[in-house]
């Protein structure tokens, strides 16, 4: 009747939907091989150009990759 909720409705259905979307994105990321080339050249950001110099600083995390032109 009018009081019946469709299956998957409510906050738990939303959580399952969001987790499944994140899971699909992770699977696609691994399928593309991007995890092999993941490289973080500094985990902190300087303020943008009008205020600071921009760019990143801090420890380098991940593998080093060569730039391809």
CORPE-V122656 format. One record per pair of residues at least 24 apart in sequence whose C-alpha atoms are under 10 Angstrom apart, sorted by sequence separation. I is the first residue (numbers start at 1). GAP is how many residues later the second one is. If there is no record, write none. Layout:
i->(I/I)
gap->(GAP/GAP)
This chain:
i->(38/39/40/37/38/39/36/37/38/39/35/36/37/38/35/36/37/36/37)
gap->(24/24/24/25/25/25/26/26/26/26/27/27/27/27/28/28/28/29/29)
